């Protein structure tokens, strides 16, 4: 694959027509080349292309030749979004055999008729006139937020987060509604919302805000296709844990995802063992990634987990 220089981005845009409609990250790179890279099979007459953007890697065009050359353009840890034309050969294109399909959903809404919701007493809505992001605080702590992940030429994608201890109070809905209003005031006319198909909480918030399902699609990653406790069946989490443990014999960092899967399978002891093995094998990630991960943070109560984190932090 050959890296395409920015002057050629406009010419390659037709190959990304489907992905452009679905993903703000693709729009962003085509609009501002400094945000990513594009690789093609032939600089003079490209038939297949790879776009590396802020939120992942996107495969476009017709994959008709030399898929082995993709090795240098896609990393083991990338999150890969293929155009549907790639599905017949996707296993030849992916950088490692332990990547799994992630079912995802995209919601859209066109009109800016965001409903407003009352903020519960003792909570404060924090809105900046210069930003589309909105937070909700309680006792001086941010407990929920809505962030605009992509904002390109009147199109924006929204994502929400709420601290687990404060879920079920409608805070994500309140923050997202205010964020959508802010975005509309600043010129956004097309609104999008992406999440894992397993994330029913996020989908309920989107529906409450007037979003409709636009399409369902698949991405590929060597990670867990979930964003919350309870998104996946425990039996599937156990299956993924064993699968990633097998992969860790070839790719060390897969033990990180094995630990996540064991935690979600309610097997904390096996999760701690996976973390210990990860550190012992020379994983170079940050200790904070372990302690602050939405699933792994519950392992902080285990001394062996704390010791593994401490060993990682003290290592070169």
Residue pairs with C-beta under 8 A, 6 or more apart in sequence:
1 39
1 40
1 41
1 50
1 69
1 70
1 72
1 73
2 39
2 40
2 41
2 42
2 43
3 37
3 38
3 39
4 12
4 37
4 38
4 39
4 40
4 43
4 46
4 49
6 33
8 38
8 43
9 29
9 30
9 33
9 38
10 30
12 38
12 40
12 46
12 49
13 20
13 30
15 46
15 48
15 49
15 60
15 61
16 26
16 30
16 49
16 51
16 58
16 60
18 60
18 83
18 84
19 26
19 51
19 58
19 60
19 81
19 83
20 26
20 27
20 30
22 106
22 215
22 217
23 53
23 55
23 58
23 81
24 55
24 149
24 150
24 151
24 152
24 155
24 156
24 157
24 192
25 36
25 53
25 54
25 55
25 56
25 58
25 150
26 51
26 53
26 58
27 150
27 152
27 153
27 155
28 35
28 36
28 53
28 54
28 150
28 152
29 35
29 36
29 37
29 38
29 51
29 52
29 53
29 54
30 51
31 152
31 153
35 53
35 54
36 51
36 52
36 53
36 54
37 51
37 52
38 49
38 50
38 51
38 52
39 49
39 50
39 52
39 73
40 46
40 48
40 49
40 50
41 47
41 48
41 49
41 65
41 66
41 69
46 61
47 61
47 62
47 64
47 65
48 59
48 60
48 61
48 62
48 63
48 64
48 65
49 59
49 60
49 61
50 57
50 58
50 59
50 60
50 70
50 73
50 74
51 57
51 58
51 60
52 58
52 73
54 150
55 79
55 149
55 150
56 78
56 79
56 80
56 81
56 219
57 73
57 74
57 78
57 79
57 80
57 81
58 80
58 81
58 82
58 83
59 80
59 81
59 82
59 83
59 86
59 93
60 83
61 83
61 85
62 85
63 85
63 86
63 89
63 93
67 89
67 92
67 93
68 92
70 93
70 95
71 95
74 80
74 93
74 94
74 95
75 95
76 95
76 96
76 222
76 251
77 222
77 253
78 95
78 221
79 219
79 220
79 221
79 223
80 93
80 94
80 99
80 219
80 220
80 221
81 217
81 219
82 90
82 93
82 218
82 219
82 220
86 93
87 218
90 220
91 97
94 220
96 222
96 247
96 250
96 251
97 247
98 222
98 243
98 244
98 246
98 247
98 250
98 251
98 254
99 220
99 221
99 222
100 220
100 221
100 222
100 225
100 240
100 243
101 218
101 219
101 220
101 225
102 196
102 218
102 219
102 220
102 221
102 223
102 225
103 196
103 197
103 198
103 216
103 218
103 225
104 194
104 195
104 196
104 197
104 216
104 217
104 218
104 219
105 194
105 195
105 196
105 197
105 203
105 213
105 215
105 216
106 192
106 193
106 194
106 213
106 214
106 215
106 216
106 217
107 192
107 193
107 194
107 203
107 206
107 207
107 211
107 212
107 213
107 214
108 190
108 191
108 192
108 193
108 211
108 212
108 214
109 191
109 209
109 210
109 211
109 212
110 189
110 190
110 191
111 210
112 180
112 181
112 183
112 184
112 188
112 189
112 191
113 210
114 177
114 178
114 180
114 181
114 184
114 209
114 210
115 177
115 208
115 209
115 210
116 177
116 178
116 181
117 170
117 173
117 174
117 177
118 174
119 125
119 136
119 174
120 169
120 170
120 171
122 138
122 139
123 136
123 137
123 138
123 143
123 171
124 136
124 137
124 138
125 134
125 135
125 136
125 174
125 175
125 178
126 134
126 135
126 136
126 137
126 142
127 134
127 178
127 182
131 182
132 148
132 151
132 156
132 179
132 182
132 183
132 186
132 188
133 145
133 146
133 147
133 148
133 179
134 145
134 146
134 175
134 176
134 178
134 179
134 182
135 142
135 144
135 145
135 146
135 175
136 142
136 143
136 144
136 145
136 171
136 174
136 175
137 143
138 166
141 163
143 162
143 163
143 165
143 166
143 171
144 160
144 161
144 162
144 163
144 166
144 171
144 172
144 174
144 175
145 160
145 161
145 175
146 158
146 159
146 160
146 172
146 175
146 176
146 178
146 179
147 158
147 159
147 160
147 161
147 179
148 156
148 157
148 158
148 179
148 183
149 157
149 158
149 159
150 156
150 157
151 183
151 188
154 187
154 188
154 189
154 190
155 188
155 189
155 190
155 192
156 183
156 188
156 190
156 191
156 192
157 191
157 192
157 193
157 194
158 176
158 179
158 180
158 183
158 191
158 192
158 193
159 193
159 194
159 195
160 172
160 175
160 176
160 202
160 205
161 172
162 171
162 172
164 229
164 294
167 201
172 201
172 202
172 205
173 205
173 208
173 209
176 205
176 209
177 209
180 191
180 209
183 191
191 211
192 214
193 202
193 206
193 211
195 202
195 203
195 206
195 227
196 202
196 225
196 226
196 227
196 231
197 216
197 225
198 225
198 226
198 227
198 231
198 232
199 226
199 227
199 228
199 231
200 231
201 228
202 227
222 244
222 247
222 251
222 254
222 257
223 257
223 260
224 232
224 237
224 240
224 257
224 260
224 261
224 264
224 295
225 232
226 232
226 264
227 294
228 294
229 264
229 295
232 240
232 264
234 264
234 265
234 266
237 261
237 262
237 264
237 265
238 261
238 262
238 265
238 267
240 257
240 258
240 261
241 258
241 261
241 262
241 265
241 267
241 270
241 274
242 258
244 254
244 255
244 257
244 258
244 261
245 254
245 255
245 258
245 274
247 254
248 254
248 255
248 258
248 274
248 277
248 278
248 281
252 278
252 281
252 282
252 283
253 278
253 283
253 285
255 274
255 275
255 277
255 278
255 281
255 283
256 274
256 275
256 278
256 283
256 285
256 289
256 290
258 271
258 274
259 271
259 272
259 274
259 275
259 278
259 290
259 296
259 299
260 271
260 293
260 295
260 296
262 268
262 270
262 271
262 274
263 271
263 295
263 296
263 298
263 299
264 295
268 298
268 299
268 302
271 296
271 299
272 299
272 302
272 304
272 305
272 308
275 290
275 296
275 299
275 305
275 308
275 309
276 304
276 308
278 308
279 308
279 309
279 311
279 312
279 315
283 312
285 312
286 312
287 309
287 310
287 312
287 313
290 296
290 299
290 305
290 308
290 309
290 312
291 297
291 300
291 309
299 305
300 306
